[in-house]
């Protein structure tokens, strides 16, 4: 049986951590930054966890992650 292909878009956006959950980047950090506070921008830079209801869909897109 051939190898399964990962979804290349998902591979760039999600990584699996040691506990088996997926981490993701946060949105709202690319432009229109002048009206956002420094605290808000700093917290948006930190990775977030993929919600449990979405984790199954992400794991299907990344079969070898």
KOLGU-4560 file (N, C-alpha, C; in nm, 3 decimals, padded with zeros to 5 digits):
<recs>
<n_xx: 00.085 n_yy: -00.118 n_zz: 00.000 ca_xx: 00.000 ca_yy: 00.000 ca_zz: 00.000 c_xx: 00.089 c_yy: 00.125 c_zz: 00.000 mol: A seq: 1 type: UNK>
<n_xx: 00.058 n_yy: 00.226 n_zz: -00.081 ca_xx: 00.146 ca_yy: 00.344 ca_zz: -00.086 c_xx: 00.132 c_yy: 00.430 c_zz: 00.039 mol: A seq: 2 type: UNK>
<n_xx: 00.231 n_yy: 00.516 n_zz: 00.054 ca_xx: 00.228 ca_yy: 00.609 ca_zz: 00.166 c_xx: 00.113 c_yy: 00.708 c_zz: 00.148 mol: A seq: 3 type: UNK>
<n_xx: 00.056 n_yy: 00.751 n_zz: 00.260 ca_xx: -00.050 ca_yy: 00.852 ca_zz: 00.256 c_xx: 00.014 c_yy: 00.990 c_zz: 00.245 mol: A seq: 4 type: UNK>
<n_xx: -00.054 n_yy: 01.082 n_zz: 00.180 ca_xx: -00.003 ca_yy: 01.218 ca_zz: 00.167 c_xx: -00.058 c_yy: 01.306 c_zz: 00.278 mol: A seq: 5 type: UNK>
<n_xx: 00.030 n_yy: 01.387 n_zz: 00.334 ca_xx: -00.013 ca_yy: 01.488 ca_zz: 00.428 c_xx: -00.072 c_yy: 01.605 c_zz: 00.351 mol: A seq: 6 type: UNK>
<n_xx: -00.165 n_yy: 01.674 n_zz: 00.411 ca_xx: -00.216 ca_yy: 01.799 ca_zz: 00.355 c_xx: -00.108 c_yy: 01.904 c_zz: 00.377 mol: A seq: 7 type: UNK>
<n_xx: -00.051 n_yy: 01.955 n_zz: 00.268 ca_xx: 00.065 ca_yy: 02.042 ca_zz: 00.282 c_xx: 00.031 c_yy: 02.174 c_zz: 00.351 mol: A seq: 8 type: UNK>
<n_xx: -00.092 n_yy: 02.222 n_zz: 00.333 ca_xx: -00.132 ca_yy: 02.344 ca_zz: 00.404 c_xx: -00.141 c_yy: 02.322 c_zz: 00.553 mol: A seq: 9 type: UNK>
<n_xx: -00.193 n_yy: 02.207 n_zz: 00.594 ca_xx: -00.203 ca_yy: 02.175 ca_zz: 00.736 c_xx: -00.064 c_yy: 02.150 c_zz: 00.796 mol: A seq: 10 type: UNK>
<n_xx: 00.026 n_yy: 02.092 n_zz: 00.717 ca_xx: 00.160 ca_yy: 02.063 ca_zz: 00.768 c_xx: 00.235 c_yy: 02.191 c_zz: 00.803 mol: A seq: 11 type: UNK>
<n_xx: 00.204 n_yy: 02.301 n_zz: 00.733 ca_xx: 00.268 ca_yy: 02.429 ca_zz: 00.763 c_xx: 00.205 c_yy: 02.497 c_zz: 00.884 mol: A seq: 12 type: UNK>
<n_xx: 00.084 n_yy: 02.461 n_zz: 00.917 ca_xx: 00.011 ca_yy: 02.534 ca_zz: 01.022 c_xx: 00.006 c_yy: 02.463 c_zz: 01.157 mol: A seq: 13 type: UNK>
<n_xx: 00.019 n_yy: 02.331 n_zz: 01.159 ca_xx: 00.003 ca_yy: 02.256 ca_zz: 01.284 c_xx: 00.123 c_yy: 02.169 c_zz: 01.310 mol: A seq: 14 type: UNK>
<n_xx: 00.159 n_yy: 02.157 n_zz: 01.439 ca_xx: 00.264 ca_yy: 02.065 ca_zz: 01.482 c_xx: 00.210 c_yy: 01.987 c_zz: 01.602 mol: A seq: 15 type: UNK>
<n_xx: 00.250 n_yy: 01.862 n_zz: 01.612 ca_xx: 00.208 ca_yy: 01.781 ca_zz: 01.727 c_xx: 00.310 c_yy: 01.798 c_zz: 01.838 mol: A seq: 16 type: UNK>
<n_xx: 00.263 n_yy: 01.817 n_zz: 01.961 ca_xx: 00.356 ca_yy: 01.830 ca_zz: 02.073 c_xx: 00.374 c_yy: 01.695 c_zz: 02.143 mol: A seq: 17 type: UNK>
<n_xx: 00.451 n_yy: 01.694 n_zz: 02.248 ca_xx: 00.487 ca_yy: 01.569 ca_zz: 02.314 c_xx: 00.370 c_yy: 01.493 c_zz: 02.373 mol: A seq: 18 type: UNK>
<n_xx: 00.266 n_yy: 01.564 n_zz: 02.414 ca_xx: 00.151 ca_yy: 01.497 ca_zz: 02.474 c_xx: 00.050 c_yy: 01.450 c_zz: 02.369 mol: A seq: 19 type: UNK>
<n_xx: 00.081 n_yy: 01.471 n_zz: 02.241 ca_xx: -00.007 ca_yy: 01.423 ca_zz: 02.135 c_xx: -00.109 c_yy: 01.524 c_zz: 02.088 mol: A seq: 20 type: UNK>
<n_xx: -00.113 n_yy: 01.642 n_zz: 02.151 ca_xx: -00.203 ca_yy: 01.746 ca_zz: 02.105 c_xx: -00.138 c_yy: 01.825 c_zz: 01.992 mol: A seq: 21 type: UNK>
<n_xx: -00.217 n_yy: 01.905 n_zz: 01.923 ca_xx: -00.164 ca_yy: 01.988 ca_zz: 01.816 c_xx: -00.155 c_yy: 02.132 c_zz: 01.863 mol: A seq: 22 type: UNK>
<n_xx: -00.049 n_yy: 02.200 n_zz: 01.821 ca_xx: -00.038 ca_yy: 02.342 ca_zz: 01.848 c_xx: -00.053 c_yy: 02.417 c_zz: 01.717 mol: A seq: 23 type: UNK>
<n_xx: -00.097 n_yy: 02.542 n_zz: 01.728 ca_xx: -00.124 ca_yy: 02.625 ca_zz: 01.611 c_xx: -00.083 c_yy: 02.767 c_zz: 01.642 mol: A seq: 24 type: UNK>
<n_xx: -00.061 n_yy: 02.843 n_zz: 01.536 ca_xx: -00.037 ca_yy: 02.985 ca_zz: 01.552 c_xx: -00.168 c_yy: 03.059 c_zz: 01.567 mol: A seq: 25 type: UNK>
<n_xx: -00.159 n_yy: 03.182 n_zz: 01.616 ca_xx: -00.280 ca_yy: 03.261 ca_zz: 01.634 c_xx: -00.294 c_yy: 03.364 c_zz: 01.523 mol: A seq: 26 type: UNK>
<n_xx: -00.415 n_yy: 03.399 n_zz: 01.494 ca_xx: -00.442 ca_yy: 03.498 ca_zz: 01.390 c_xx: -00.438 c_yy: 03.639 c_zz: 01.448 mol: A seq: 27 type: UNK>
<n_xx: -00.467 n_yy: 03.739 n_zz: 01.365 ca_xx: -00.476 ca_yy: 03.880 ca_zz: 01.402 c_xx: -00.341 c_yy: 03.938 c_zz: 01.443 mol: A seq: 28 type: UNK>
<n_xx: -00.232 n_yy: 03.889 n_zz: 01.383 ca_xx: -00.100 ca_yy: 03.939 ca_zz: 01.419 c_xx: -00.024 c_yy: 03.993 c_zz: 01.298 mol: A seq: 29 type: UNK>
<n_xx: -00.088 n_yy: 03.996 n_zz: 01.181 ca_xx: -00.014 ca_yy: 04.028 ca_zz: 01.059 c_xx: -00.017 c_yy: 04.176 c_zz: 01.020 mol: A seq: 30 type: UNK>
<n_xx: -00.127 n_yy: 04.244 n_zz: 01.041 ca_xx: -00.135 ca_yy: 04.385 ca_zz: 01.001 c_xx: -00.236 c_yy: 04.455 c_zz: 01.090 mol: A seq: 31 type: UNK>
<n_xx: -00.247 n_yy: 04.587 n_zz: 01.072 ca_xx: -00.329 ca_yy: 04.674 ca_zz: 01.157 c_xx: -00.290 c_yy: 04.654 c_zz: 01.304 mol: A seq: 32 type: UNK>
<n_xx: -00.161 n_yy: 04.670 n_zz: 01.331 ca_xx: -00.109 ca_yy: 04.644 ca_zz: 01.466 c_xx: -00.106 c_yy: 04.770 c_zz: 01.552 mol: A seq: 33 type: UNK>
<n_xx: -00.129 n_yy: 04.887 n_zz: 01.493 ca_xx: -00.114 ca_yy: 05.010 ca_zz: 01.572 c_xx: -00.223 c_yy: 05.024 c_zz: 01.678 mol: A seq: 34 type: UNK>
<n_xx: -00.342 n_yy: 04.975 n_zz: 01.650 ca_xx: -00.451 ca_yy: 04.989 ca_zz: 01.748 c_xx: -00.452 c_yy: 04.878 c_zz: 01.853 mol: A seq: 35 type: UNK>
<n_xx: -00.366 n_yy: 04.778 n_zz: 01.838 ca_xx: -00.360 ca_yy: 04.666 ca_zz: 01.933 c_xx: -00.254 c_yy: 04.695 c_zz: 02.038 mol: A seq: 36 type: UNK>
<n_xx: -00.285 n_yy: 04.664 n_zz: 02.161 ca_xx: -00.192 ca_yy: 04.693 ca_zz: 02.270 c_xx: -00.072 c_yy: 04.599 c_zz: 02.263 mol: A seq: 37 type: UNK>
<n_xx: 00.036 n_yy: 04.639 n_zz: 02.328 ca_xx: 00.158 ca_yy: 04.558 ca_zz: 02.330 c_xx: 00.132 c_yy: 04.424 c_zz: 02.398 mol: A seq: 38 type: UNK>
<n_xx: 00.050 n_yy: 04.424 n_zz: 02.501 ca_xx: 00.017 ca_yy: 04.298 ca_zz: 02.570 c_xx: -00.058 c_yy: 04.203 c_zz: 02.478 mol: A seq: 39 type: UNK>
<n_xx: -00.153 n_yy: 04.259 n_zz: 02.403 ca_xx: -00.232 ca_yy: 04.176 ca_zz: 02.311 c_xx: -00.144 c_yy: 04.117 c_zz: 02.202 mol: A seq: 40 type: UNK>
<n_xx: -00.055 n_yy: 04.197 n_zz: 02.145 ca_xx: 00.034 ca_yy: 04.148 ca_zz: 02.040 c_xx: 00.132 c_yy: 04.044 c_zz: 02.094 mol: A seq: 41 type: UNK>
<n_xx: 00.178 n_yy: 04.064 n_zz: 02.215 ca_xx: 00.271 ca_yy: 03.969 ca_zz: 02.278 c_xx: 00.202 c_yy: 03.834 c_zz: 02.300 mol: A seq: 42 type: UNK>
<n_xx: 00.081 n_yy: 03.836 n_zz: 02.346 ca_xx: 00.009 ca_yy: 03.711 ca_zz: 02.371 c_xx: -00.031 c_yy: 03.642 c_zz: 02.240 mol: A seq: 43 type: UNK>
<n_xx: -00.054 n_yy: 03.719 n_zz: 02.135 ca_xx: -00.087 ca_yy: 03.659 ca_zz: 02.006 c_xx: 00.033 c_yy: 03.588 c_zz: 01.945 mol: A seq: 44 type: UNK>
<n_xx: 00.153 n_yy: 03.622 n_zz: 01.986 ca_xx: 00.271 ca_yy: 03.557 ca_zz: 01.934 c_xx: 00.292 c_yy: 03.417 c_zz: 01.988 mol: A seq: 45 type: UNK>
<n_xx: 00.230 n_yy: 03.385 n_zz: 02.099 ca_xx: 00.247 ca_yy: 03.254 ca_zz: 02.162 c_xx: 00.160 c_yy: 03.151 c_zz: 02.091 mol: A seq: 46 type: UNK>
<n_xx: 00.206 n_yy: 03.026 n_zz: 02.080 ca_xx: 00.123 ca_yy: 02.923 ca_zz: 02.017 c_xx: 00.003 c_yy: 02.888 c_zz: 02.104 mol: A seq: 47 type: UNK>
<n_xx: -00.103 n_yy: 02.840 n_zz: 02.039 ca_xx: -00.224 ca_yy: 02.798 ca_zz: 02.108 c_xx: -00.250 c_yy: 02.651 c_zz: 02.076 mol: A seq: 48 type: UNK>
<n_xx: -00.334 n_yy: 02.588 n_zz: 02.156 ca_xx: -00.370 ca_yy: 02.449 ca_zz: 02.131 c_xx: -00.490 c_yy: 02.442 c_zz: 02.038 mol: A seq: 49 type: UNK>
<n_xx: -00.491 n_yy: 02.340 n_zz: 01.954 ca_xx: -00.608 ca_yy: 02.315 ca_zz: 01.870 c_xx: -00.718 c_yy: 02.259 c_zz: 01.960 mol: A seq: 50 type: UNK>
<n_xx: -00.838 n_yy: 02.308 n_zz: 01.944 ca_xx: -00.949 ca_yy: 02.263 ca_zz: 02.028 c_xx: -00.976 c_yy: 02.114 c_zz: 02.005 mol: A seq: 51 type: UNK>
<n_xx: -01.024 n_yy: 02.047 n_zz: 02.108 ca_xx: -01.046 ca_yy: 01.902 ca_zz: 02.102 c_xx: -01.143 c_yy: 01.862 c_zz: 01.991 mol: A seq: 52 type: UNK>
<n_xx: -01.241 n_yy: 01.947 n_zz: 01.964 ca_xx: -01.338 ca_yy: 01.913 ca_zz: 01.860 c_xx: -01.277 c_yy: 01.922 c_zz: 01.720 mol: A seq: 53 type: UNK>
<n_xx: -01.167 n_yy: 01.994 n_zz: 01.704 ca_xx: -01.102 ca_yy: 02.007 ca_zz: 01.573 c_xx: -00.981 c_yy: 01.915 c_zz: 01.559 mol: A seq: 54 type: UNK>
<n_xx: -00.936 n_yy: 01.854 n_zz: 01.668 ca_xx: -00.812 ca_yy: 01.776 ca_zz: 01.664 c_xx: -00.824 c_yy: 01.653 c_zz: 01.575 mol: A seq: 55 type: UNK>
<n_xx: -00.941 n_yy: 01.592 n_zz: 01.568 ca_xx: -00.959 ca_yy: 01.474 ca_zz: 01.484 c_xx: -00.943 c_yy: 01.510 c_zz: 01.336 mol: A seq: 56 type: UNK>
<n_xx: -00.995 n_yy: 01.624 n_zz: 01.295 ca_xx: -00.983 ca_yy: 01.666 ca_zz: 01.156 c_xx: -00.838 c_yy: 01.697 c_zz: 01.122 mol: A seq: 57 type: UNK>
<n_xx: -00.765 n_yy: 01.758 n_zz: 01.214 ca_xx: -00.624 ca_yy: 01.789 ca_zz: 01.190 c_xx: -00.542 c_yy: 01.661 c_zz: 01.181 mol: A seq: 58 type: UNK>
<n_xx: -00.571 n_yy: 01.564 n_zz: 01.267 ca_xx: -00.493 ca_yy: 01.440 ca_zz: 01.265 c_xx: -00.519 c_yy: 01.359 c_zz: 01.138 mol: A seq: 59 type: UNK>
<n_xx: -00.636 n_yy: 01.373 n_zz: 01.078 ca_xx: -00.661 ca_yy: 01.307 ca_zz: 00.949 c_xx: -00.580 c_yy: 01.372 c_zz: 00.837 mol: A seq: 60 type: UNK>
<n_xx: -00.560 n_yy: 01.503 n_zz: 00.848 ca_xx: -00.482 ca_yy: 01.573 ca_zz: 00.745 c_xx: -00.332 c_yy: 01.546 c_zz: 00.758 mol: A seq: 61 type: UNK>
<n_xx: -00.289 n_yy: 01.507 n_zz: 00.878 ca_xx: -00.147 ca_yy: 01.484 ca_zz: 00.905 c_xx: -00.129 c_yy: 01.340 c_zz: 00.955 mol: A seq: 62 type: UNK>
<n_xx: -00.133 n_yy: 01.241 n_zz: 00.867 ca_xx: -00.132 ca_yy: 01.102 ca_zz: 00.914 c_xx: -00.003 c_yy: 01.060 c_zz: 00.982 mol: A seq: 63 type: UNK>
<n_xx: 00.109 n_yy: 01.127 n_zz: 00.954 ca_xx: 00.237 ca_yy: 01.085 ca_zz: 01.012 c_xx: 00.289 c_yy: 01.184 c_zz: 01.115 mol: A seq: 64 type: UNK>
<n_xx: 00.209 n_yy: 01.280 n_zz: 01.155 ca_xx: 00.254 ca_yy: 01.380 ca_zz: 01.252 c_xx: 00.251 c_yy: 01.324 c_zz: 01.393 mol: A seq: 65 type: UNK>
</recs>
